[in-house]
Amino acid sequence: MALTPTSGRVPVWAFVRLKLRITGNGLRGRPARIAMFVLGLVAACFFAILGHAVFALPGLLDEPGAAEIMFPFGGAVLILGWVFLPLLFFGVDNTLDPAQFALLPLRRRTLITGMGLAALAGLPALATLAATSGMVTSAARLGGAGAAFAGLAGVVLGLVFCVVLSRAVISAFATALRSRRARDLATILLAVVAASIGPLELTLLGVLNRADWDAVDSIARVAGWTPLGAPYTLGVDVVAGRAWAVPLKVLIVLAAIGGLLWWWSRTLERAMVGTAGGGRGRGGASDDRGPVDQLLFRWSPRSRFGALIAREIRYWWRETRRRAALVTLGMAGVFLPLSTSFAGGGGSATGLAFVVGAIAPIALANQFGYEGSAYATNLATGVPGRLEVHSRAAAHALFTVPLLLLVAVVTALLEGRPEGIATQLGTLLATYGAGLALVMPISVRAAYALPDTTGPFSLSSGGGFSKTLPGLAALFGALIAGIPVLVLTFYWPWLGLPVGVLYGGGAYLLGAHLAGAMLDRRMPELLAAVTPR
């Protein structure tokens, strides 16, 4: 297909109005979604205020040296966050999916400009602009109006660069992920890279605590000449008397944006075509087993519970979005304690391992959304709610519990206390069970539809940040619920494993009982919520 010109021009602002209308229609008559959107708005405001305060701090303290280090590093982290954080938590906002315009004779330039403006009209972009405007405040206090104007231009350029880079990367991978093997490999690789950001930042902070600040300043100056840091150092360059660097850095950023727009333009049309259909069947020996035996594993119980577990295990192993969640959990579980130990965190490795137990259940927060309209099969066959909940939790635990055991071993060995492996495992199981108890009812009550697409990074159809808030609430709730076990093991470590198993198991059974009863009452509403429209 081709993006051919039309006789009537389509105003690019129509894309912004379309996105706002789709978002508004998605909220109309749905109090739960309205509440999540309001919470997302509050969280975005909190991020904006906190970021503005942090970036304005060098100006308030009259520390231009701190600004020259903070701004390029902070800007680089912010830009990388625009690329990877959606892949980890919120998904790519597909309110305006390019595939929806595949049959419309739109100019490629119009489509790219419109989608870019629509992305700028979202909460993440507005929060980013408000947060980075703290750099303008610092520049104004340190260097006057000229520095403030340069800083403002840099903040705007940085925001445009964030949006274009994010959309170009997603479009490029949507093009590349045509075969199933390519999608699986790319998902794993991107999940590994994305999950490495947090541990690498912790390691970097530990290194900076022991670093030579003259060397750090030199690295910051180099980062300020890259597209990641250049837009955010325009104001401090004017403050430092390097006004000659401003036009050069503007050219660097504009060249990077131009290259990304060209890349996005090259990949957009093929991304709109979608995944190539059809595939050659693989030859091989025929399987004379019945369909039920082919579904079940050798060790699976020959029952509905066994069949549901076998189905869920295959989903977690084969479905790209679920597999990416498992890879992310594995990276966070192993490398957070490692990076903390390397950074000189000492005993904080135990605290981060404790957090891993609460993070593990978050992948189930929208577990029914992965299936979409296919959940109608369970509704038609009359699968009881408690059986459904128990089978899904059991399949997830088969992947997660061995990982928690690995985290306990790594953490205890890093602290030089191998005798503490059982205690650490008990606290992890306690927070994991508490997290399941909170996530299971949330997955029934706050489910939402995922885009009907093969892209593994397309996780939301508008309002992705607000939709992830119930999962984050479950994370913090699991941390709070696990504190009693953590305190108990501090005084009596030998009670950690038995108390953790009983505490986590009891919490899970209570949450599963509530979720199962809720599911029995809400199966039709749940199917309607997870069915893409």
C-alpha positions in Angstrom: 0.0 0.0 0.0 1.1 3.5 -0.5 0.5 6.8 1.3 -0.6 8.8 -1.7 -1.5 12.5 -1.6 -5.1 13.6 -1.5 -6.9 16.5 -3.1 -8.1 17.7 0.2 -5.6 18.4 2.9 -6.1 16.8 6.3 -5.1 19.2 9.1 -2.6 17.7 11.5 -4.5 19.1 14.5 -7.2 16.6 13.5 -5.0 13.8 14.9 -4.9 15.6 18.3 -8.6 16.1 18.4 -9.1 12.4 17.4 -6.9 11.2 20.2 -8.6 13.4 22.8 -12.0 12.2 21.5 -11.1 8.5 21.6 -9.7 9.0 25.1 -12.8 10.8 26.2 -15.1 8.2 24.7 -13.1 5.5 26.5 -13.9 7.2 29.8 -17.5 8.0 29.2 -19.8 6.0 31.5 -16.9 4.1 33.1 -16.2 5.3 36.7 -13.3 2.9 37.2 -11.5 4.2 34.1 -12.2 7.8 35.2 -10.8 7.1 38.6 -7.6 5.5 37.1 -7.3 8.4 34.7 -7.5 10.9 37.6 -4.9 8.9 39.5 -2.7 9.0 36.4 -3.1 12.7 36.2 -2.2 13.1 39.8 0.9 10.9 39.4 1.9 12.9 36.3 1.6 16.1 38.2 3.7 14.7 41.1 6.4 13.7 38.6 6.2 17.1 37.0 6.5 19.0 40.3 9.3 16.8 41.6 11.3 16.9 38.4 10.9 20.7 38.2 12.1 21.1 41.8 15.2 18.8 41.2 16.2 20.6 38.0 15.6 24.0 39.5 17.8 23.2 42.5 21.1 24.3 41.0 19.7 27.7 40.2 18.2 28.1 43.7 21.5 27.1 45.3 23.6 29.2 42.8 25.6 26.2 41.7 26.3 26.3 38.0 28.8 23.4 38.3 26.0 21.2 39.6 23.9 22.2 36.7 26.6 21.3 34.1 26.7 17.8 35.6 23.0 17.2 36.4 21.4 18.5 33.2 23.2 16.3 30.6 23.0 13.2 32.7 19.4 13.8 33.7 18.4 14.6 30.2 20.0 11.4 28.8 18.2 9.3 31.5 14.9 11.1 30.6 15.3 10.4 26.9 16.2 6.7 27.5 13.2 6.5 29.8 10.9 7.6 27.0 12.1 4.7 24.9 12.3 1.9 27.5 9.8 2.7 30.3 6.8 2.2 28.1 8.1 -1.2 27.2 8.5 -2.1 30.8 5.4 -0.8 32.5 2.9 1.2 30.5 3.1 -0.2 27.0 2.9 1.9 23.8 -0.1 4.1 23.7 -1.9 2.9 20.6 -4.8 5.3 20.8 -3.8 6.3 17.2 -2.5 3.0 15.8 -0.9 3.6 12.3 -2.7 0.4 11.1 -6.0 2.2 11.6 -5.0 4.6 8.8 -3.8 1.9 6.4 -6.7 2.3 4.0 -6.8 6.1 4.0 -5.0 8.0 1.3 -2.9 10.2 3.7 0.4 11.8 3.0 3.2 10.2 4.9 4.3 13.6 6.1 0.8 14.4 7.4 0.6 11.0 9.2 3.9 11.4 10.9 3.3 15.0 11.9 -0.2 14.2 13.2 0.9 11.2 15.2 3.8 13.3 16.7 1.5 16.1 17.7 -0.9 13.6 19.2 1.9 12.1 21.3 2.8 15.6 22.5 -0.7 16.0 23.7 -0.4 13.2 26.2 0.2 13.2 29.9 3.8 11.9 29.6 4.8 14.7 27.2 3.2 17.4 29.3 4.7 16.1 32.5 8.1 15.9 30.9 7.8 19.5 29.6 6.8 20.7 33.1 9.7 18.7 34.8 12.4 19.9 32.4 11.2 23.5 32.6 13.1 23.4 35.9 16.2 23.7 33.8 14.8 27.0 32.4 14.3 28.2 36.0 17.9 27.4 36.9 19.3 29.0 33.7 17.2 32.2 34.4 18.6 32.5 37.9 22.1 31.7 36.9 22.4 33.6 33.7 19.5 35.9 33.1 17.0 36.1 30.2 19.4 35.0 27.5 20.2 31.8 29.3 16.6 31.2 30.1 15.6 31.6 26.4 18.4 29.2 25.3 17.2 26.7 28.0 13.6 27.0 26.9 14.6 26.2 23.3 16.6 23.2 24.5 13.7 21.9 26.6 11.4 22.0 23.6 13.9 20.4 21.3 14.5 17.7 24.0 10.8 16.9 24.2 10.5 16.7 20.4 13.5 14.4 20.3 12.0 12.2 23.1 8.7 11.7 21.1 10.3 11.2 17.7 12.9 8.7 19.1 10.2 6.7 21.0 7.9 6.5 18.0 10.7 5.7 15.5 12.0 2.9 17.6 8.6 1.3 18.1 7.8 1.7 14.4 11.1 0.1 13.4 10.6 -2.9 15.7 7.0 -3.3 14.4 8.5 -3.7 11.0 11.2 -6.1 12.1 8.9 -8.3 14.2 7.3 -10.1 11.2 8.2 -13.7 12.0 7.5 -15.3 15.3 11.1 -16.1 16.0 12.1 -12.6 15.2 9.5 -11.2 17.6 10.5 -13.5 20.4 14.2 -12.7 20.0 13.6 -9.0 19.8 11.3 -9.1 22.8 13.8 -10.9 24.9 16.7 -8.6 23.9 14.7 -5.4 24.4 13.4 -6.6 27.8 16.9 -7.4 28.9 18.1 -4.0 27.8 15.1 -2.2 29.3 15.4 -4.1 32.6 19.1 -3.3 32.8 18.4 0.5 33.1 17.6 0.5 36.8 20.5 -1.7 37.9 22.9 0.3 35.7 21.7 3.5 37.3 22.2 2.2 40.8 25.7 1.0 39.8 26.4 4.4 38.3 25.3 6.2 41.5 27.6 4.0 43.5 30.5 4.7 41.2 29.8 8.4 41.3 29.9 8.4 45.1 33.5 7.2 44.8 34.5 9.0 41.6 36.8 11.8 40.8 34.4 14.7 40.2 36.8 16.3 37.7 36.5 13.2 35.6 32.7 13.2 36.1 32.6 16.8 34.9 34.6 15.8 31.8 32.2 12.9 31.1 29.2 15.3 31.5 30.7 17.7 29.0 31.1 14.9 26.5 27.5 13.8 27.1 26.4 17.4 26.5 27.7 17.1 22.9 25.6 14.0 22.2 21.9 14.1 21.1 20.9 12.7 24.4 22.4 15.6 26.5 22.8 18.5 24.0 19.3 19.9 24.2 19.4 20.2 27.9 22.8 22.0 28.1 22.0 25.1 26.0 21.1 27.2 29.0 24.2 26.3 31.1 26.4 26.9 28.0 25.2 30.5 28.0 25.7 30.8 31.7 29.3 29.5 31.3 30.1 31.9 28.5 30.0 29.3 25.8 27.3 30.9 23.7 29.1 29.8 20.6 28.2 26.2 21.5 24.5 26.8 21.4 24.0 26.9 17.6 26.3 23.9 17.2 24.3 21.8 19.7 21.0 22.9 18.1 22.3 21.6 14.8 23.3 18.3 16.4 19.8 17.9 17.9 18.0 18.9 14.7 20.2 16.5 12.6 19.3 13.7 15.1 15.6 14.6 14.9 15.8 14.7 11.1 17.5 11.3 10.9 14.9 9.8 13.2 12.1 11.3 11.2 13.6 9.8 8.0 13.9 6.4 9.8 10.4 6.6 11.1 9.1 7.5 7.6 10.9 4.5 6.0 9.5 2.1 8.5 6.0 3.6 9.0 4.5 2.3 5.8 5.7 -1.3 6.3 4.6 -1.1 9.9 1.1 -0.3 8.7 0.9 -3.3 6.4 1.1 -5.5 9.5 2.6 -8.9 10.1 2.9 -11.0 7.0 0.4 -13.8 7.2 0.8 -17.3 6.3 3.6 -19.6 7.1 4.8 -22.9 5.8 3.8 -25.8 7.8 6.6 -27.9 9.2 6.8 -31.4 8.2 7.3 -34.1 10.7 6.0 -37.3 12.2 2.4 -37.3 13.0 1.3 -37.4 16.6 -1.3 -40.1 17.2 -2.2 -38.8 20.7 -5.6 -37.3 21.3 -6.1 -33.6 21.5 -6.3 -33.6 25.3 -3.1 -35.6 25.6 -1.3 -33.3 23.2 -2.3 -30.3 25.4 -1.3 -31.8 28.7 2.2 -32.3 29.9 3.3 -35.7 31.1 3.1 -34.6 34.7 -0.1 -32.6 34.4 -3.2 -33.9 36.2 -5.8 -35.3 33.9 -8.4 -32.8 34.9 -9.7 -29.4 34.1 -7.2 -27.9 36.6 -4.3 -29.7 34.8 -5.6 -28.6 31.4 -5.8 -25.0 32.5 -2.3 -25.0 34.0 -0.9 -26.5 30.8 -2.6 -23.9 28.7 -1.3 -21.0 30.9 2.3 -22.4 30.9 2.3 -22.5 27.1 0.9 -18.9 27.0 3.6 -17.7 29.4 6.3 -19.4 27.4 5.1 -18.5 23.9 3.2 -15.2 24.1 5.7 -12.4 23.5 4.3 -9.9 25.9 4.1 -12.4 28.8 7.6 -13.7 28.0 8.9 -10.1 28.1 7.4 -9.7 31.6 9.2 -12.8 32.8 12.5 -11.6 31.3 12.1 -8.2 33.0 11.4 -9.9 36.3 14.5 -12.1 36.0 16.7 -9.2 35.2 15.4 -7.1 38.1 15.6 -10.0 40.5 19.2 -11.0 39.8 20.8 -7.7 38.8 19.3 -5.3 41.4 21.0 -7.1 44.3 24.2 -7.4 42.2 24.3 -3.8 41.2 23.6 -2.6 44.7 26.4 -4.7 46.1 28.8 -3.4 43.5 27.7 0.1 44.3 28.6 -0.3 47.9 25.0 -0.6 49.1 25.8 -3.4 51.6 22.7 -4.6 53.4 20.4 -2.8 51.0 20.6 -5.8 48.7 18.2 -7.5 51.1 15.8 -4.6 50.8 15.9 -4.7 47.0 15.4 -8.5 47.0 12.3 -7.9 49.3 11.0 -5.5 46.6 11.4 -8.2 43.9 8.9 -10.4 45.7 6.4 -7.6 45.4 7.2 -6.9 41.8 6.7 -10.5 40.7 2.9 -10.7 40.7 2.5 -7.4 38.8 2.5 -9.3 35.4 -0.9 -10.7 36.4 -2.5 -7.3 37.0 -4.2 -7.5 33.5 -3.9 -11.3 32.9 -7.3 -11.6 31.2 -6.4 -8.7 28.8 -3.7 -10.9 27.2 -6.5 -13.2 25.9 -9.0 -10.7 24.8 -12.1 -12.1 23.1 -10.6 -15.6 23.4 -11.7 -15.6 27.0 -15.2 -16.3 25.7 -14.2 -19.9 25.5 -13.8 -20.1 29.3 -17.1 -18.3 29.7 -18.9 -20.7 27.3 -17.5 -23.8 29.0 -18.4 -22.6 32.5 -15.0 -22.7 34.1 -15.5 -21.9 37.8 -13.9 -18.6 39.0 -11.8 -20.2 41.8 -10.5 -22.9 39.4 -9.6 -20.2 36.9 -7.8 -18.1 39.5 -5.9 -21.0 41.0 -4.7 -22.4 37.7 -3.4 -19.0 36.5 -1.6 -18.4 39.8 -0.1 -21.9 39.8 1.2 -21.5 36.2 2.8 -18.2 37.1 4.3 -19.6 40.3 6.0 -22.4 38.3 8.1 -19.7 36.5 8.4 -17.3 39.5 9.1 -19.4 42.5 12.4 -20.8 41.1 13.4 -17.2 40.3 12.7 -16.1 43.8 14.8 -19.0 45.1 17.6 -17.8 42.8 17.2 -14.2 44.2 17.4 -15.5 47.8 20.6 -17.4 47.0 22.2 -14.5 45.2 21.3 -12.0 48.0 22.5 -14.2 50.8 25.8 -15.0 49.1 26.4 -11.3 48.3 26.0 -10.5 52.0 28.3 -13.4 53.0 25.6 -15.2 54.9 24.7 -18.4 53.1 22.8 -19.5 56.2 20.3 -16.8 55.4 19.0 -18.3 52.2 16.0 -19.9 53.8 15.1 -16.6 55.7 15.4 -14.6 52.5 13.3 -17.0 50.6 10.6 -16.8 53.3 10.3 -13.0 53.0 10.2 -13.2 49.3 7.4 -15.8 49.4 5.5 -13.7 51.9 5.5 -10.6 49.7 4.8 -12.7 46.6 1.7 -14.3 48.2 0.5 -10.9 49.5 1.0 -9.5 46.0 -1.0 -12.3 44.4 -3.8 -11.7 47.0 -4.0 -8.1 45.8 -3.4 -8.5 42.1 -5.9 -11.3 41.6 -9.0 -9.2 42.5 -7.5 -6.3 40.6 -7.1 -8.4 37.4 -10.9 -9.1 37.6 -12.1 -5.7 38.5 -9.7 -3.4 36.6 -9.1 -5.5 33.4 -8.8 -3.6 30.1 -8.5 -4.6 26.4 -5.1 -4.7 24.7 -4.6 -3.7 21.1 -5.5 -6.4 18.6 -2.0 -6.6 17.3 1.0 -8.8 17.2 3.4 -6.1 18.4 4.7 -7.2 21.8 5.1 -3.6 23.0 1.5 -2.5 22.3 0.0 -2.8 25.8 -2.5 -0.1 26.0 -5.0 1.7 23.9 -4.9 5.1 25.6 -4.2 6.2 29.2 -1.5 3.6 29.6 0.0 5.4 32.7 -3.3 5.5 34.5 -4.1 1.9 33.7 -0.9 0.7 35.4 -1.8 2.4 38.6 -3.8 -0.5 40.2 -0.8 -2.7 39.6 1.5 -0.2 41.3 -0.9 0.0 44.2 -0.7 -3.7 44.5 3.1 -3.5 44.6 3.1 -1.0 47.4 0.4 -3.0 49.2 2.5 -6.1 49.0 5.5 -4.3 50.4 3.5 -3.0 53.3 1.9 -6.5 53.9 5.3 -8.1 54.0 6.8 -5.8 56.6 5.6 -7.9 59.6 7.5 -11.0 58.2 10.5 -8.9 57.6 10.5 -7.6 61.2 9.9 -11.1 62.5 12.9 -12.5 60.6 15.1 -9.7 61.9 14.7 -11.0 65.5 14.1 -14.7 64.8 15.7 -15.5 61.4 15.0 -19.3 61.7 11.2 -18.5 61.5 11.6 -16.8 58.1 10.9 -19.7 55.8 7.9 -21.4 57.6 6.3 -18.1 58.6 6.8 -16.7 55.1 5.3 -19.8 53.4 2.3 -19.8 55.8 1.8 -16.0 55.6 2.1 -15.8 51.8 0.0 -18.9 51.3 -2.7 -17.7 53.6 -2.8 -14.3 52.0 -3.0 -15.8 48.5 -5.8 -18.2 49.5 -7.8 -15.2 50.9 -7.2 -13.1 47.7 -7.9 -16.1 45.4 -11.2 -16.8 47.3 -12.3 -13.2 46.8 -11.1 -13.0 43.2 -12.9 -16.3 42.3 -16.2 -15.2 43.8 -15.9 -11.9 42.0 -15.0 -13.6 38.7 -18.1 -15.9 39.0 -20.3 -12.7 39.2 -18.4 -10.6 36.6 -17.6 -13.0 33.8 -19.7 -11.3 31.1 -18.5 -7.8 32.2 -14.9 -9.1 32.2 -15.3 -10.4 28.7 -16.7 -7.1 27.5 -13.8 -5.2 29.2 -11.0 -7.2 27.6 -12.6 -7.5 24.1 -10.9 -5.0 21.7 -13.3 -2.5 20.1 
